[in-house]
Amino acid sequence: MTNNTIILFEQVTKQYDDDPPVLKEVSFEIERGKFYTLLGPSGCGKTTILRLIAGFVEPSLGKVIMNGKVVNEVPANKRQVNTVFQDYALFPHLNVFENVAFGLRIKKMKNNEVDQKVKEALRFVNLEGYENREIREMSGGQRQRVAIARAIVNEPEVILLDEPLSALDLKLRTEMQYELRELQRRLGITFIFVTHDQEEALAMSDEIFVLNNGKIEQSGTPTDIYDEPINRFVADFIGESNIVPGIMIEDFSVQFAGKTFDCVDGGLNPNEAVEIVIRPEDMEITKPDQGKLRVRVDTQLFRGVHYEISCYDQDENEWLVHSTKKAKVGEEIGLHFDPEAIHVMRHGETEEEFDKRLEAYEEGNYEK
């Protein structure tokens, strides 16, 4: 834990009655002033983590620490945390001003202070002049901004956002991604955002926690998560990936699809069975005799900015390619890729095991 740590989970487990645990010994830390995203499929534990931070539920085991103090039994109204819910939870019978002012009035703040703080919060979310507007007259994007204004007006240290963009159409959703990210940067408040949308997480986050079945599979920057997935689940869940079986020959040399290729990964055992990940956009179409792989085109779809081409090699491994070049169904083509495009994963390796192996290898202490 550093001086900049605002939230710390230590081996937190959450279980309801006799059901299987929703979270299983989860540990992580959150630093001040960053945009974090909890990413994963439905039922993986994302919203449970948010509820534990907010104080809506208590952990079954482990510790939730905020600002250096254990808050397991501290109620929600005693925490410097505000939540923006999926449905925004606005009061339809109150106008914009009174929705934002609600929490301040509960605190019995003076009217002139309420007026000043509400107007400042609305200015932050670009809703100046909307004070008297009825909630039913607001668009989906405007309602979301009202909900955010209501959250920030209380000057929390952390804002929790539980899939707040899921009800918006695609165009507005994209616009609000930019707005949320810019708002977080202006405020300097820690945002913790829950989503199952991979593109959303990659576009908005300083750091991503990828969850699956109640555990954190991998954490890191969007670039780390995308370029260096730690296992098959992360590689398959984040974007699109080609994942094929391979054999590690030696450091910087791996075998798959019947050939041996140079790569940039090391620290695995010779002849160890591994999985190979190559992103579709890292593969280039060439003539059949000029590619590192020779494949036959099975299908082709036009996706607007690129063609999505599915093809098979001689071992019947499927390869997905994103290319600006067209190909004909049934023809043979070559696929070229650089050694840096090949990511080698060990079967069933945890993030902790991966980090230890990589650190030992980089320090020259790795033993086969």
N, C-alpha and C positions, 0 to 999 in steps of 0.2 A: 504494500500500500504506500502511495506517495502522498506528498502534501497536497497534490491536486486531486486526489481521489475524493469523490463525493458519495459514491455508493459502492458497497462491497458485499458480495454474496459469498459466504463461506459454507461449502458443503450443504447447500439448502435442498431439502426434500419436502415436497408437498403431496400429501395423500388425503383423499376424502373417504372417510369410513373404511370399508374393507376393499375398496376399489384399488387397482394397480396405481402406483405413484404417478402423478402428473409430471412432477419434476424429480430427478434422481441425482442427488449430491452435486448440484450445480454450483460452480464457483466462477466468479468474474468480478471485474471492477470497472466502474464508470468514472471518467474524469470530467472536471468542470468544463463547460463551454464547448462541448463537442456534440455532434449529431450522430446518435447511435441508432441502429436498426436491428430489431429482432425479426429474423426471417426464417420461415419454415412452413411446412404444410399444416393444414387444419389439425388441431389436436396435439401439436408437438410441445405445447407449454408456453408459447409466447405471451398470451394474455394473462396466464397465471403469474408469470414474472412481473408483469405490469401491476397486477392486483397486489402482489406482495410488496412492491415498492410503494404503492399508493397507501397501503395499510388497510385494504379491504379484506384481506385474509392474512392469517399468520402461518409461518412455516411449521411443518410437522417436526422437522429436524434441521439443525444448522442455524446460522445467524445471518440476519439482514442488518447491515451496519451503514449508518448515514452520518457523515461528518465525524467519524470516529466513535460513534455511540451505537450500541445495539438497540434496534427499534422494533424488535419482534412483537412486542405488546403495546407499542405506541399507536393510538388510534389515528385514523386518517386525518381528522381535523387538527391534529397537532403536528403534522408534517408539512414541510415547505415544498409541497408537491401539488400540482394541479393536473387533471386529466381531461383530454378532449376525446369524447366518445365517438363511436362510429356513426351514431345517429345525431350527434352534437348535443342532445339533451337540453335544448333551449326551451324556454317557457313561452308557449304560443300566445298567452294572454298579456305578455309584457312586450313593450317595444324594444328596439335595439339598445337604447341607453339603459333601461332598467334591467335588461338581461345581463349586461356587462357589469352593472352596479350591484347586482344581487349580493355577491359575497362581501362587498364593502359595507352594505347596509346591515348585514348580519353582524358585522364587527362593530356596528354603531358608530361608524366614522362620520364626521361632520359633513354637512351638505356641500360646502365649498371644496373640501378635499375630495369628496366623491366626484364632483363635477370635473375637477382638474384631472384626476386619475383616469376617469372614463374617457374623456376627450383625448388624452394622451395615448391611451391604449387603442382607441379607434383610429387615431392618426398613424400609429405603427402599422396597422393592417389595412391602410388605405380606405377607410370608411368614414372619413370626415364628412359631416353633413347628413349622415344617415341616422342620427340620434333618435329621431321621432318615427322612423320607418317601422312598420309592423313586420314581425317575423314572417308571416305568411306571404308578404310581398317581396321577400328576398329570394334570390336564386340560390342554388345549391352551393356555389362557390362563396357567395356572400355570407350565407349561414355559417359556413365553416370558419370564415374570418371572424364572425361574431363570437363563435365558440372559443377561438384562439384569443381574442381580445379579453373575453371573460376570464380566461386562464391566466394571462400575463398581468392583468390589472392587480392581482393579488401579490405580485412580485415574488413568484416561487423560485426556488433554486433549480427545480426540475419540472419540465412539462412532459407528460406522458400522452402519447397519441395512439389510440387503438383503432387502426385501419380507418382513419378519417377520410380517405379519398375513395374508398371502395364503391360508394354510391354515385360517384360522378361519372359523366360520360368521358370518353377517351381524351378529347381535346381539352376539356376543362381540367381533367385529372393531370394532364401534362403541365398545364399552366400553373396549377396549384403546387406541383412539385417544385417548380422554380421559386414560387412565392414563399413556400414554407422554408426552403433552404436559405433564401435571402433574409427572411425574417429572423431565423435562428442566428445568422451571422450578425445581424444588426443588434439583436438583444444580448447576445453573448450568454444565453441561458442554455443549460444542458437539455437537449431534446432526446427522448427515447421513443422511437417510432416502431409500431408493429405492422407488419405486412406479410403477405404470402407472395407478393409480386416481385420477382427477381430484378426486373429492369428498374423498378421504382427504388429498390434498395441500392442498386449500383449507382444510380444517378444522384441520390441525395445524401449518402452517408459519409461520415468520417471513418466510422468503423461498423462492421457488420458481425452479428452473432448468428450463425446458421444453426438452427435447432432441429432435432429429429428425435421423436420418441422420448421426450423428457430430458434430453441431454444436449449440450452444445457440441456439435460436430467440429466446428472450426470458427475462429474469430480472426479478424484482421481488416485491413483496408479493402475497399472494393477491388483494387488492382490485385492485391494478394489473393483474395478469395477467388477471383476469376482466373488469374494466370497460374496459380499454384494450389488447386484444390487438393485437399488432403486425402480424400477417399472417393469411392464411386458415387456415394450419395451426393456429396457436395458438387462434384463434377457434373453429375446428371441434373441436379436441381438448379444450379446457377448457369443460366444460358443453355446453349446446346453444345454437346460434346460428342466426339467420336471416342469410344472406349473399347479397346480391344485387348486380348491377352497377349503377354509377351514374356521374354526371359531376359534377365539382366546378365550380360556377358561379363562385363567388368565396368569399372568406373568410366562413364562417358561413352558407353557402348551397350546397345540393347537390341534384341531380336524380336521382330514381330512380322506377321504377314509373309513368313518364309524368307525374310532378309534381315541383314544386320545393318543397323543405322547408328551414326554418331548422335549423341545427345549431350545435354549439359548437366545431367543429374549424376550424382555419385553417392557413396555411402551405403550401398546395398550389397548383399552377398552375391558372389558369382553363381550363376545358374539358378538364381532365385526367381520364382514365378512372380510376375508383377502385372500391373494393368497400365496400359498406355493411353494417355489422353491427348488428343489433338483437336483444337477448336476448328469448326468449319471454315471460318474466315482466314485461318492460317494456312490453308491449302490452295495452291494455284494450279489451274488447268494448263497442261502442256500437251505436246504430241506424245503418243503412246511410248515411243522409244526414248523420250527425254525426261520422263518423270521418274521419281523414286519408287512410285507404285504404278502398276498397270491395272486399270479397272474397266469395268463395263457399265455404262449408264443405264440405270433402271427407270428412274422417273425424273422429271424436271418441272418445277413450279416457279412462276414469276412472282417475286415478292415486292416489286416496286423499285427498291434500290439495288436488288441483286436477284440472281437466279438461285434457287435452292435445288441442288442436284444430289440425288441419291444414287450411289453406285456400289458395286461389289468387286472385291479382289478375288484371286484364284482360290483363297481359303474360305470364301463366302463370308468374309467380314464386310459388314456394311459401312460405307463411308459417306458422310454428309458434307457437302461442299457448298459454301456461299461464294458466288463468283459473279462478276459483271459479264463474263463470257458465257455465251449459250453453248449447249451441247445437244446432241441428238440422242434420243432414247435408242438403246441398242448398240451404239458405237463404242469403240474402245478409246480411252483417253489416258493420259498420264497425269499423275498428281505429284507436284513438287512441294516440299516444305523444308524449312530450315531446322537445324538441330535444336534451336531455341524453342521451336514450336512443339517439341516432344516433351511431355511431362510424364515422369515415371512415378507411379504410386505403388506402395507396398500393400498387399492384401490385408484388410482389416486393421490398419494402423490407426491409432488414436492420435489426436493433435499433440498430446503431451509426448508420446513416443516419437512422433515425427520431429518435434522441436529438439528433443534430446539428441536424436540421431544426427540431425542437421548441424547442431551446435558442436557435437563431438567431431563430426567430419571436418567442419571448417577449421577447427583447432588442431587437426591432424591427429586426433586421439582415437579415431574410429578403428575398431578391430573387426575383421571379417568373422 
